[in-house]
Amino acid sequence: MQINSVSPIDWAIDMLDEAKTAEDVQTVLRCSARAAVQAQGVTVVQLDHGECHYLDEDAMSPLWKGQRFPAESCISGWAMLHDQTVAIRDIRTDSRIPQAAYRPTFVRSLLMVPIRVAGAPVGAIGAYWADLHQASSEEVAVLERLAAAAGRALGKVPARSAVDRSPADGALAV
């Protein structure tokens, strides 16, 4: 008997391909990205009118879920505004990191990947490590695959109007 095994990344991408809502996309990312890169934490961030809205997270201790920061003053915003993946081995030595926001957290290293819809960044996936960690090319590729699949999924889900969501409602928008 032959058993077909699907890798966790392929499973997550299949789930993203079948996502019906932005919330589905957010849930799949939260439930898969951390394990995919063996990080101690992961966040899902939305670019929302010049702010980075930390929609969701899966982490060993609380990070920034529900909080908003100006895009110009945080690393997720930097990744989205520059449309670039960024890997930082030591957050304490990088001028793009808002030290006051990171000081109370476990985060020492990170990888931030933009999520694009129609070529434009609309969000990001952040992975965090508690120790000094240089993201490998494999970890970067995995998170970029998830971000690309998330972008494709968000491009297919129906757009939600402001009337359809309350200010506290936080799902990636297209």
C-alpha positions in Angstrom: 0.0 0.0 0.0 1.4 3.4 -1.0 0.7 6.3 1.3 0.8 9.8 -0.1 2.3 12.2 2.3 1.9 15.9 1.9 4.4 18.2 3.4 3.1 20.8 5.9 4.0 23.6 3.6 2.2 22.0 0.7 -0.8 21.4 3.0 -0.8 25.1 4.0 -0.6 26.2 0.4 -3.5 23.9 -0.5 -5.5 25.4 2.3 -4.7 28.9 1.1 -5.7 28.0 -2.4 -9.1 26.9 -1.0 -9.5 30.0 1.3 -12.9 31.6 1.0 -12.3 34.7 3.2 -9.5 36.9 4.4 -10.0 35.4 7.8 -9.3 31.9 6.4 -6.0 33.2 5.0 -5.1 34.7 8.3 -5.9 31.5 10.1 -3.9 29.3 7.8 -0.8 31.6 8.1 -1.1 31.7 11.9 -1.4 27.9 12.1 1.4 27.0 9.7 4.1 29.7 9.4 5.7 29.2 12.9 6.2 25.5 12.4 7.3 25.9 8.8 10.4 27.8 9.9 10.7 26.4 13.4 10.4 29.9 15.0 9.3 30.8 18.5 6.7 33.2 17.1 4.9 34.4 14.0 2.7 37.4 13.3 0.3 38.3 10.5 0.4 42.0 9.7 -1.9 44.1 7.6 -0.9 47.4 5.9 -3.8 49.6 6.7 -3.8 53.3 5.8 -0.1 53.8 6.6 -0.2 51.7 9.7 0.9 48.1 10.5 -2.0 46.3 12.1 -0.8 43.2 13.9 -3.9 41.0 13.2 -2.8 37.7 14.6 0.0 35.7 16.1 1.2 32.4 17.3 4.1 32.9 19.8 5.6 31.5 22.9 4.6 34.7 24.7 2.4 37.7 23.6 3.8 40.0 21.0 1.6 42.8 19.4 -1.7 41.2 18.4 -4.3 43.9 18.0 -1.8 46.8 18.1 -1.1 49.3 15.4 2.2 51.1 14.6 3.1 53.7 11.9 4.4 51.8 8.9 7.5 54.1 8.8 8.5 53.1 12.3 8.4 49.3 12.3 10.2 46.5 10.5 7.0 45.0 9.1 6.2 48.4 7.6 9.8 48.6 6.2 9.3 45.3 4.5 6.0 46.3 3.0 7.0 49.9 2.0 10.2 48.6 0.4 8.5 45.5 -0.9 11.4 43.4 0.3 12.0 40.4 2.5 14.2 41.3 5.5 16.1 38.9 7.8 17.7 40.3 10.9 20.1 38.2 12.9 20.3 40.6 15.9 17.4 43.0 16.3 19.4 45.0 18.9 21.9 46.2 16.3 19.5 47.1 13.5 18.3 50.8 13.3 15.0 49.8 11.6 13.8 48.0 14.8 11.8 50.1 17.3 13.7 48.9 20.3 11.1 50.1 22.8 8.4 47.8 21.2 10.7 44.8 21.1 12.4 45.2 24.5 9.6 43.5 26.5 9.4 40.5 24.1 11.5 37.4 23.6 12.4 38.4 20.1 16.1 38.4 19.2 16.1 37.6 15.5 13.4 37.9 12.8 12.4 37.3 9.2 9.7 39.5 7.7 8.1 38.8 4.3 5.6 41.0 2.4 2.3 39.6 1.2 1.4 41.0 -2.2 -1.9 41.3 -4.0 -1.7 42.3 -7.7 2.0 43.1 -7.1 1.5 45.5 -4.2 2.2 44.7 -0.6 -0.9 44.5 1.6 0.5 42.7 4.6 3.4 40.7 5.9 4.3 37.5 7.8 6.9 37.9 10.5 8.8 35.0 12.1 10.7 35.5 15.3 13.4 33.6 17.2 14.4 33.9 20.9 18.1 33.4 20.2 20.4 34.8 17.6 19.4 33.2 14.4 20.3 34.0 10.8 17.3 32.9 8.7 18.5 30.3 6.2 17.8 30.5 2.5 15.4 27.6 3.0 13.5 29.4 5.7 13.3 32.5 3.6 12.0 30.5 0.6 9.4 28.7 2.7 8.0 32.0 4.2 8.1 33.6 0.7 6.1 30.6 -0.7 3.5 31.1 2.1 3.3 34.8 1.5 2.9 34.3 -2.3 0.1 31.8 -1.7 -1.5 34.1 0.8 -1.4 36.9 -1.8 -3.0 34.7 -4.4 -5.7 33.7 -2.0 -6.4 37.3 -0.9 -6.6 38.3 -4.6 -9.5 35.8 -5.0 -11.5 36.4 -1.9 -14.4 39.0 -2.0 -13.4 42.4 -0.9 -15.1 43.6 2.3 -16.5 47.0 2.6 -16.0 49.2 5.6 -19.7 48.6 6.4 -19.1 44.9 6.6 -16.5 45.1 9.3 -16.1 46.9 12.6 -12.9 48.8 13.5 -11.9 46.0 15.9 -12.3 43.4 13.1 -8.9 42.6 11.8 -8.7 40.6 8.6 -6.3 41.2 5.8 -8.1 43.2 3.2 -7.6 43.3 -0.6 
